[in-house]
Amino acid sequence: MSGASLCLSKEKSIRSGIEGETHNEALVSENIRSYKAMDSLYVGSFYNADQGVTLTINLIDTCVVAPNYEFLGKLNGYLWGNLHESWFVTSYQLKEGKAILHLSNEMGSEDQVLLLTALDRSQIKMDIEGSNGLRRVEHRKWVKLPTTLILHRVDSPANPRPLPRRYQQY
């Protein structure tokens, strides 16, 4: 999943939209560079070791396929790991360098909003907005995740592939 190849479809749409408005080539190139720089911060897998949670996202293109949930098709991302359920990105917004993700759980019965802030190229801060529906089982009790987590970029997630909820052991 390389960032350069993922940008091609967006680059073509930006280039065609800008060129249709009689802008010069320098302006087109500058807009494409700034778009790639902002979005490339939100591409990849990010992991929090304390909670055992991995967020895999690609806000440049809809091309992420969640393991064991291939029937959902291509998504912009998913949240999985030491959680009761897997969560999938249903929509997102980029505002002032921050990303607002709207997630839905694997059953589609709950939704959650996450605010992502890039601290640098290798880590992002994830804030859980509203009521916290992200939880895990610990010693036979529900434990909610903290409302703020720092996630670090990883090349390959340390967690194993997520299993559908009916196969997880508690």
Backbone hydrogen bonds in HBPLUS format (Angstrom, degrees):
<---DONOR---> <-ACCEPTOR-->    atom                        ^
c    i                          cat <-CA-CA->   ^        H-A-AA   ^      H-
h    n   atom  resd res      DA  || num        DHA   H-A  angle D-A-AA Bond
n    s   type  num  typ     dist DA aas  dist angle  dist       angle   num
A0006-LEU N   A0002-SER O   3.25 MM   4  6.43 146.8  2.37 143.8 153.3     1
A0007-CYS N   A0003-GLY O   3.23 MM   4  6.33 131.5  2.48 139.8 149.6     2
A0011-GLU N   A0007-CYS O   2.77 MM   4  5.82 162.3  1.80 163.4 169.6     3
A0012-LYS N   A0008-LEU O   3.04 MM   4  6.18 158.9  2.09 147.4 151.9     4
A0013-SER N   A0009-SER O   3.21 MM   4  6.45 156.7  2.27 140.8 146.8     5
A0014-ILE N   A0010-LYS O   2.86 MM   4  6.11 159.3  1.90 155.9 161.6     6
A0015-ARG N   A0011-GLU O   2.83 MM   4  5.91 167.2  1.84 151.5 155.8     7
A0016-SER N   A0012-LYS O   2.93 MM   4  6.03 164.0  1.96 147.6 151.9     8
A0017-GLY N   A0013-SER O   3.01 MM   4  6.04 153.9  2.08 139.2 146.7     9
A0018-ILE N   A0014-ILE O   2.91 MM   4  6.06 160.2  1.95 155.2 159.9    10
A0019-GLU N   A0015-ARG O   2.91 MM   4  5.93 164.6  1.93 149.8 154.9    11
A0020-GLY N   A0016-SER O   3.16 MM   4  6.08 141.8  2.31 133.4 142.1    12
A0021-GLU N   A0018-ILE O   2.95 MM   3  5.34 156.6  2.01 110.4 118.1    13
A0022-THR N   A0019-GLU O   3.39 MM   3  5.55 153.6  2.46 116.3 113.2    14
A0028-VAL N   A0024-ASN O   3.27 MM   4  6.62 154.9  2.34 147.6 154.9    15
A0029-SER N   A0025-GLU O   3.01 MM   4  6.25 164.4  2.03 153.0 155.7    16
A0030-GLU N   A0026-ALA O   3.01 MM   4  6.21 158.5  2.06 146.8 152.7    17
A0031-ASN N   A0027-LEU O   3.00 MM   4  6.17 162.7  2.03 150.5 154.5    18
A0032-ILE N   A0028-VAL O   3.08 MM   4  6.29 156.4  2.13 149.8 156.3    19
A0033-ARG N   A0029-SER O   2.98 MM   4  6.19 159.7  2.02 149.7 155.1    20
A0034-SER N   A0030-GLU O   3.04 MM   4  6.26 163.7  2.06 152.6 156.3    21
A0035-TYR N   A0031-ASN O   3.00 MM   4  6.09 154.0  2.07 143.0 150.5    22
A0036-LYS N   A0032-ILE O   2.99 MM   4  6.16 163.1  2.02 151.6 155.4    23
A0037-ALA N   A0033-ARG O   2.98 MM   4  6.12 160.6  2.02 148.3 153.9    24
A0038-MET N   A0034-SER O   3.11 MM   4  6.22 161.6  2.15 146.1 149.9    25
A0039-ASP N   A0035-TYR O   3.07 MM   4  6.17 168.9  2.08 150.8 154.4    26
A0040-SER N   A0036-LYS O   2.82 MM   4  5.67 154.1  1.89 149.2 155.7    27
A0042-TYR N   A0039-ASP O   2.85 MM   3  5.44 148.9  1.94 117.3 126.1    28
A0059-LEU N   A0042-TYR O   3.26 MM  17  5.98 152.5  2.34 145.1 153.3    29
A0044-GLY N   A0057-ILE O   2.84 MM  13  5.58 164.4  1.87 163.9 159.0    30
A0057-ILE N   A0044-GLY O   2.93 MM  13  5.58 164.7  1.96 160.6 159.1    31
A0154-VAL N   A0045-SER O   2.91 MM 109  5.68 160.7  1.95 151.5 152.2    32
A0046-PHE N   A0055-LEU O   2.81 MM   9  5.15 156.2  1.87 142.9 151.1    33
A0055-LEU N   A0046-PHE O   2.78 MM   9  5.15 160.8  1.81 153.6 160.1    34
A0047-TYR N   A0152-HIS O   2.72 MM 105  5.17 159.8  1.76 140.6 143.2    35
A0152-HIS N   A0047-TYR O   2.90 MM 105  5.17 174.3  1.90 136.7 135.0    36
A0048-ASN N   A0053-VAL O   2.93 MM   5  5.41 156.3  1.99 156.5 164.1    37
A0052-GLY N   A0048-ASN O   2.83 MM   4  5.64 131.2  2.07 141.8 156.8    38
A0053-VAL N   A0048-ASN O   3.29 MM   5  5.41 144.1  2.43 141.1 146.9    39
A0082-ASN N   A0052-GLY O   2.78 MM  30  5.18 163.0  1.81 142.5 148.1    40
A0054-THR N   A0080-TRP O   2.79 MM  26  5.47 176.6  1.79 167.9 168.3    41
A0080-TRP N   A0054-THR O   2.95 MM  26  5.47 165.7  1.97 159.3 163.6    42
A0056-THR N   A0078-TYR O   2.96 MM  22  5.52 166.5  1.98 172.4 171.6    43
A0078-TYR N   A0056-THR O   2.85 MM  22  5.52 147.0  1.96 150.6 161.5    44
A0058-ASN N   A0076-ASN O   2.80 MM  18  5.21 148.5  1.89 156.0 152.0    45
A0064-VAL N   A0075-LEU O   2.95 MM  11  4.98 153.9  2.02 156.3 148.0    46
A0075-LEU N   A0064-VAL O   2.69 MM  11  4.98 162.6  1.72 144.0 150.4    47
A0069-TYR N   A0066-ALA O   3.02 MM   3  5.26 155.9  2.08 128.7 131.1    48
A0072-LEU N   A0069-TYR O   3.04 MM   3  5.83 167.0  2.06 122.9 126.9    49
A0073-GLY N   A0070-GLU O   2.99 MM   3  5.54 157.3  2.04 115.7 122.6    50
A0089-VAL N   A0077-GLY O   2.96 MM  12  5.22 178.4  1.96 134.3 134.8    51
A0079-LEU N   A0087-TRP O   2.70 MM   8  4.99 158.6  1.74 144.9 151.4    52
A0087-TRP N   A0079-LEU O   2.95 MM   8  4.99 168.8  1.96 152.8 155.6    53
A0083-LEU N   A0081-GLY O   2.77 MM   2  5.44 141.3  1.92 102.1  90.8    54
A0084-HIS N   A0135-ARG O   2.87 MM  51  6.01 157.4  1.92 158.6 151.2    55
A0106-GLU N   A0086-SER O   3.03 MM  20  5.62 119.8  2.41 167.8 166.7    56
A0088-PHE N   A0104-SER O   2.84 MM  16  5.38 165.5  1.86 153.1 155.3    57
A0104-SER N   A0088-PHE O   2.90 MM  16  5.38 146.5  2.01 142.6 152.6    58
A0090-THR N   A0102-HIS O   2.72 MM  12  5.67 163.8  1.75 158.0 163.9    59
A0091-SER N   A0102-HIS O   3.43 MM  11  5.25 157.0  2.49 135.1 137.3    60
A0102-HIS N   A0091-SER O   2.86 MM  11  5.25 165.0  1.88 160.6 155.6    61
A0093-GLN N   A0100-ILE O   2.94 MM   7  5.14 140.4  2.10 135.1 147.3    62
A0100-ILE N   A0093-GLN O   2.82 MM   7  5.14 164.7  1.84 154.5 159.7    63
A0095-LYS N   A0098-LYS O   2.84 MM   3  5.28 157.8  1.89 153.4 159.7    64
A0098-LYS N   A0095-LYS O   2.85 MM   3  5.28 161.6  1.88 120.7 126.8    65
A0099-ALA N   A0116-LEU O   2.99 MM  17  5.02 162.9  2.02 143.2 148.5    66
A0116-LEU N   A0099-ALA O   2.73 MM  17  5.02 174.1  1.74 161.1 162.7    67
A0101-LEU N   A0114-LEU O   2.80 MM  13  5.06 157.8  1.85 153.5 158.6    68
A0114-LEU N   A0101-LEU O   2.88 MM  13  5.06 161.3  1.92 146.1 152.5    69
A0103-LEU N   A0112-GLN O   2.76 MM   9  5.11 177.0  1.76 165.6 166.2    70
A0112-GLN N   A0103-LEU O   2.94 MM   9  5.11 151.4  2.02 134.3 138.3    71
A0105-ASN N   A0110-GLU O   3.13 MM   5  5.72 157.2  2.18 145.0 148.6    72
A0108-GLY N   A0105-ASN O   2.95 MM   3  5.18 140.2  2.12 105.4 117.5    73
A0129-GLU N   A0113-VAL O   2.90 MM  16  5.36 167.2  1.92 156.7 158.7    74
A0115-LEU N   A0127-ASP O   2.83 MM  12  5.04 164.1  1.85 150.6 156.2    75
A0127-ASP N   A0115-LEU O   2.89 MM  12  5.04 167.7  1.91 147.3 151.5    76
A0117-THR N   A0125-LYS O   2.95 MM   8  5.12 154.0  2.01 145.0 153.1    77
A0125-LYS N   A0117-THR O   2.77 MM   8  5.12 166.3  1.79 150.5 154.1    78
A0119-LEU N   A0123-GLN O   3.05 MM   4  5.77 149.2  2.15 136.7 145.6    79
A0120-ASP N   A0123-GLN O   3.38 MM   3  5.66 162.1  2.41 152.2 150.3    80
A0153-ARG N   A0122-SER O   2.68 MM  31  5.02 168.3  1.69 151.0 150.5    81
A0124-ILE N   A0151-LEU O   2.89 MM  27  5.33 153.5  1.96 149.3 158.1    82
A0151-LEU N   A0124-ILE O   2.82 MM  27  5.33 167.4  1.84 168.2 169.9    83
A0126-MET N   A0149-LEU O   2.76 MM  23  5.16 172.8  1.77 162.7 165.2    84
A0149-LEU N   A0126-MET O   2.89 MM  23  5.16 156.8  1.95 145.6 153.4    85
A0128-ILE N   A0147-THR O   2.75 MM  19  4.92 160.7  1.79 147.3 152.7    86
A0145-LEU N   A0134-LEU O   2.96 MM  11  5.88 165.4  1.98 154.4 153.3    87
A0136-ARG N   A0143-VAL O   2.90 MM   7  5.43 153.7  1.97 146.0 153.4    88
A0143-VAL N   A0136-ARG O   2.89 MM   7  5.43 155.5  1.95 160.3 166.1    89
A0138-GLU N   A0141-LYS O   2.89 MM   3  5.38 167.3  1.90 156.0 159.0    90
A0141-LYS N   A0138-GLU O   3.16 MM   3  5.38 144.4  2.29 104.4 114.2    91
A0167-TYR N   A0164-PRO O   2.94 MM   3  5.76 164.3  1.96 130.0 134.7    92
A0168-GLN N   A0165-ARG O   3.21 MM   3  5.33 155.5  2.28 106.2 113.3    93
